[in-house]
């Protein structure tokens, strides 16, 4: 199938992830647009036959990281621009809004992994490949992210983490 | 504790619990985890909460999948961003980047609608372009059309480029990131300074960074460190021939952003993006 067509088909998934990642709809779509534009700019780097979805998420990751970095470097006072804005999903239940707000409070590096697994059903190996980090790092960030999310949602104390049982 | 197995089974780890929740645990280990959870209610609660998170995240964001596709995203996905006759409204952040997003797409619009309808500068401004803007425009006109050798050092050696230029200019220079404005760094080069520009017998050399957008349009940032300290000036605009230049001075460094291809507003967006990074 033509790559253009496949990329178009992946837009809804890129949008879903971006929305969860940055919170605000307009900014999320900007991130998607930047990602798509960058993907075409760098398309020669994509290996035909490899996973196009994972590659696009990699591009989005890089664009997002660069934006956060640029915002931190150049707008140190403008935290709102650097990180997620206040989420505003109209009509969402209180629990849903809590989830959005809690998600926004996670470090981006944890949020990404929690979302790639939850929304994209990526295997840990795919997440590792997409983000260019070791699989062990994926697991530890996922664990920390989920525990933090849980604590934020329910006021639960940071739990003892299971290292080894038996 | 974990079901009574005493063979050499690897111990249960946090990773196993994660994999259990995400359906990524090998079948063989699942029973082990279940037995563990049955015996540890707090752990079972924790795992239930993780599972709930996954479900709630899907519930919260799956709706996005069914939202109608904005045309701008479809165009970008098909690699034809910027082909529209008019730039689409594109809310962005930060605000300078919003305008800058048009800069590359602004090529056709700018050339057709912008300059040619208003070719005349005010007489007062003509001939008043100071050295910085003029030199920048000349350098832009000289190097931006280059196909094979647009720069001396490419963006693939950016750290080296910046270090080299900083050393030769005798001051720290930086190549701002203009990706948000649609421009990627091509590279840079060293150029002779303006002889006698500030009464200096041997003017320090100057630097030129070149950027290019996807459509192939180029802008150049000219950096001069040999400027008499004027504090900080506002943006000024000059045209030299068909090259538009926005320039500003920060203490002893002068900057000029030039283009022959994009309109004044688009160039202003790119210059503003650079300015905000260079003068935070």
Interface residues (C-beta under 8 A of the other chain):
Chain A: X4 X7 X8 X10 X11 X12 X13 X15 X16 X17 X19 X20 X26 X27 X29 X30 X32 X33 X34 X36 X37 X38 X40 X41 X43 X63 X66 X67 X70 X71 X73 X74 X75 X76 X78 X81 X89 X92 X95 X96 X99 X100 X103 X114 X115 X117 X118 X119 X123 X124 X139 X142 X143 X146 X147 X149 X150 X153 X154 X156 X159 X161 X162 X163 X164 X165 X166
Chain B: X1 X2 X11 X12 X13 X14 X15 X17 X18 X19 X22 X24 X36 X42 X43 X46 X49 X50 X53 X54 X56 X57 X58 X59 X60 X61 X62 X64 X65 X66 X67 X69 X70 X72 X73 X74 X76 X77 X78 X79 X81 X90 X91 X92 X93 X94 X177 X179 X180 X182 X184 X214 X276 X277 X280
